[in-house]
Amino acid sequence: MRALAVLIAALALTGCVSVDVDASLTCRGGLNPATTAELVFGRNIGDAPGVTDADWKAFLDQEVTPRFPDGLTVSDAAGQWRGSGEGITREASKVLLLVLTGAPGEAEKVEAIRSAYRTRFRQDSVLLIERPACVGF
């Protein structure tokens, strides 16, 4: 988390970062406009638990951290969804939070992470939520 704070502070001081945020977004003192991306990764493979803690750590180390080395946050979550059948599927999940700086290629990096997870763990999807935010540390 400290690395993420350093990144945001450095970006705010440089003044050279262009962040694509809602023009109506007004941040109070000490906060800066940015875009946050939340990615939700289901840990089931098929109908059974399959992505272990070691699998997740390897994925984070190989796919996520090299693309966003300055900081990120991961949380455990309990997800549920209704697939093509009638029943509800419940599964352990990981939520990845990124603060996007507006740097060229960020969207492609996020999509590469989603694609890599879907391929590696035979997933139908990885949820992505992007929204404008005011951030500060």
C-alpha positions as a Markdown table, in Angstrom:
| # | Residue | x | y | z |
|---|---|---|---|---|
| 1 | Met | 0.0 | 0.0 | 0.0 |
| 2 | Arg | 2.9 | 2.3 | 0.7 |
| 3 | Ala | 4.2 | 1.9 | -2.8 |
| 4 | Leu | 0.8 | 2.9 | -4.2 |
| 5 | Ala | 0.8 | 6.0 | -2.0 |
| 6 | Val | 4.3 | 6.9 | -3.3 |
| 7 | Leu | 3.1 | 6.4 | -6.9 |
| 8 | Ile | 0.1 | 8.6 | -6.5 |
| 9 | Ala | 2.1 | 11.3 | -4.7 |
| 10 | Ala | 4.8 | 11.2 | -7.4 |
| 11 | Leu | 2.2 | 11.5 | -10.2 |
| 12 | Ala | 0.5 | 14.4 | -8.5 |
| 13 | Leu | 3.8 | 16.3 | -8.2 |
| 14 | Thr | 4.9 | 15.7 | -11.8 |
| 15 | Gly | 1.8 | 17.3 | -13.4 |
| 16 | Cys | 2.5 | 15.3 | -16.5 |
| 17 | Val | -0.1 | 12.6 | -16.1 |
| 18 | Ser | -3.3 | 12.8 | -18.1 |
| 19 | Val | -6.1 | 10.9 | -16.3 |
| 20 | Asp | -9.3 | 10.3 | -18.3 |
| 21 | Val | -11.9 | 11.0 | -15.6 |
| 22 | Asp | -15.4 | 12.5 | -15.7 |
| 23 | Ala | -15.2 | 16.3 | -16.2 |
| 24 | Ser | -17.7 | 16.8 | -13.5 |
| 25 | Leu | -15.5 | 15.1 | -10.9 |
| 26 | Thr | -14.4 | 17.6 | -8.3 |
| 27 | Cys | -12.0 | 16.4 | -5.6 |
| 28 | Arg | -11.7 | 18.0 | -2.2 |
| 29 | Gly | -8.3 | 19.3 | -1.0 |
| 30 | Gly | -5.6 | 16.7 | -0.8 |
| 31 | Leu | -7.3 | 14.3 | -3.2 |
| 32 | Asn | -6.6 | 13.9 | -6.9 |
| 33 | Pro | -8.8 | 12.7 | -9.8 |
| 34 | Ala | -7.9 | 9.2 | -11.1 |
| 35 | Thr | -9.6 | 6.1 | -12.4 |
| 36 | Thr | -9.8 | 3.0 | -10.3 |
| 37 | Ala | -10.1 | -0.5 | -11.8 |
| 38 | Glu | -11.5 | -3.4 | -9.8 |
| 39 | Leu | -11.0 | -6.9 | -11.2 |
| 40 | Val | -12.8 | -9.9 | -9.7 |
| 41 | Phe | -11.3 | -13.3 | -10.2 |
| 42 | Gly | -13.3 | -16.4 | -9.4 |
| 43 | Arg | -11.3 | -19.3 | -7.9 |
| 44 | Asn | -13.4 | -22.2 | -9.0 |
| 45 | Ile | -12.4 | -24.2 | -12.0 |
| 46 | Gly | -15.6 | -25.7 | -13.3 |
| 47 | Asp | -17.8 | -26.4 | -10.3 |
| 48 | Ala | -15.0 | -27.0 | -7.8 |
| 49 | Pro | -12.4 | -24.9 | -6.0 |
| 50 | Gly | -9.3 | -25.0 | -8.1 |
| 51 | Val | -7.2 | -21.8 | -7.9 |
| 52 | Thr | -5.1 | -22.4 | -4.8 |
| 53 | Asp | -3.3 | -19.7 | -2.8 |
| 54 | Ala | 0.0 | -20.7 | -4.5 |
| 55 | Asp | -1.6 | -20.5 | -7.9 |
| 56 | Trp | -2.9 | -17.0 | -7.2 |
| 57 | Lys | 0.5 | -15.9 | -5.8 |
| 58 | Ala | 2.2 | -17.2 | -9.0 |
| 59 | Phe | -0.3 | -15.4 | -11.2 |
| 60 | Leu | 0.1 | -12.2 | -9.2 |
| 61 | Asp | 3.9 | -12.4 | -9.4 |
| 62 | Gln | 4.0 | -13.4 | -13.1 |
| 63 | Glu | 1.1 | -11.4 | -14.7 |
| 64 | Val | 0.0 | -8.6 | -12.5 |
| 65 | Thr | 3.0 | -7.2 | -10.7 |
| 66 | Pro | 5.2 | -6.8 | -13.8 |
| 67 | Arg | 2.4 | -4.8 | -15.4 |
| 68 | Phe | 1.7 | -2.6 | -12.3 |
| 69 | Pro | 4.9 | -2.7 | -10.3 |
| 70 | Asp | 4.2 | 0.5 | -8.4 |
| 71 | Gly | 1.4 | -0.8 | -6.3 |
| 72 | Leu | -1.9 | -2.7 | -6.0 |
| 73 | Thr | -4.3 | -4.1 | -3.5 |
| 74 | Val | -5.7 | -7.6 | -3.3 |
| 75 | Ser | -8.6 | -8.7 | -1.1 |
| 76 | Asp | -10.4 | -12.0 | -0.5 |
| 77 | Ala | -14.1 | -12.1 | -1.4 |
| 78 | Ala | -17.0 | -14.5 | -1.5 |
| 79 | Gly | -18.8 | -14.2 | -4.9 |
| 80 | Gln | -21.9 | -15.7 | -6.4 |
| 81 | Trp | -23.5 | -15.7 | -9.8 |
| 82 | Arg | -26.1 | -17.4 | -11.8 |
| 83 | Gly | -24.8 | -19.1 | -14.9 |
| 84 | Ser | -26.8 | -20.6 | -17.7 |
| 85 | Gly | -28.5 | -23.0 | -15.3 |
| 86 | Glu | -31.1 | -22.3 | -12.6 |
| 87 | Gly | -28.9 | -22.5 | -9.6 |
| 88 | Ile | -26.6 | -20.0 | -7.9 |
| 89 | Thr | -22.8 | -20.7 | -8.0 |
| 90 | Arg | -20.8 | -19.5 | -5.0 |
| 91 | Glu | -17.1 | -19.3 | -5.0 |
| 92 | Ala | -14.1 | -17.8 | -3.3 |
| 93 | Ser | -12.8 | -14.9 | -5.2 |
| 94 | Lys | -9.9 | -12.4 | -5.3 |
| 95 | Val | -10.5 | -8.7 | -5.9 |
| 96 | Leu | -7.7 | -6.7 | -7.4 |
| 97 | Leu | -7.8 | -2.9 | -7.0 |
| 98 | Leu | -5.6 | -0.7 | -9.3 |
| 99 | Val | -5.4 | 3.1 | -9.4 |
| 100 | Leu | -4.9 | 3.9 | -13.1 |
| 101 | Thr | -2.7 | 6.9 | -13.9 |
| 102 | Gly | -3.8 | 7.5 | -17.5 |
| 103 | Ala | -0.4 | 6.3 | -18.8 |
| 104 | Pro | -0.4 | 4.9 | -22.3 |
| 105 | Gly | -1.0 | 1.2 | -22.5 |
| 106 | Glu | -2.8 | 0.8 | -19.1 |
| 107 | Ala | -6.0 | -0.4 | -20.6 |
| 108 | Glu | -4.1 | -3.0 | -22.6 |
| 109 | Lys | -2.3 | -4.2 | -19.5 |
| 110 | Val | -5.6 | -4.6 | -17.6 |
| 111 | Glu | -7.0 | -6.6 | -20.6 |
| 112 | Ala | -3.8 | -8.7 | -20.7 |
| 113 | Ile | -4.3 | -9.6 | -17.0 |
| 114 | Arg | -7.9 | -10.6 | -17.6 |
| 115 | Ser | -7.1 | -12.7 | -20.6 |
| 116 | Ala | -4.2 | -14.4 | -18.9 |
| 117 | Tyr | -6.4 | -15.4 | -15.9 |
| 118 | Arg | -9.1 | -16.7 | -18.2 |
| 119 | Thr | -6.7 | -18.8 | -20.2 |
| 120 | Arg | -4.6 | -20.1 | -17.3 |
| 121 | Phe | -7.5 | -21.1 | -15.1 |
| 122 | Arg | -10.1 | -21.9 | -17.7 |
| 123 | Gln | -12.5 | -19.1 | -16.7 |
| 124 | Asp | -15.4 | -17.8 | -18.6 |
| 125 | Ser | -14.8 | -14.2 | -17.4 |
| 126 | Val | -13.0 | -11.8 | -15.1 |
| 127 | Leu | -15.2 | -9.0 | -13.9 |
| 128 | Leu | -13.8 | -5.5 | -14.5 |
| 129 | Ile | -15.3 | -2.3 | -13.0 |
| 130 | Glu | -13.7 | 1.0 | -13.8 |
| 131 | Arg | -14.8 | 4.3 | -12.2 |
| 132 | Pro | -13.6 | 7.8 | -11.7 |
| 133 | Ala | -12.4 | 8.4 | -8.1 |
| 134 | Cys | -10.7 | 11.0 | -5.9 |
| 135 | Val | -7.6 | 9.4 | -4.4 |
| 136 | Gly | -5.1 | 10.5 | -1.8 |
| 137 | Phe | -2.8 | 9.1 | 0.8 |
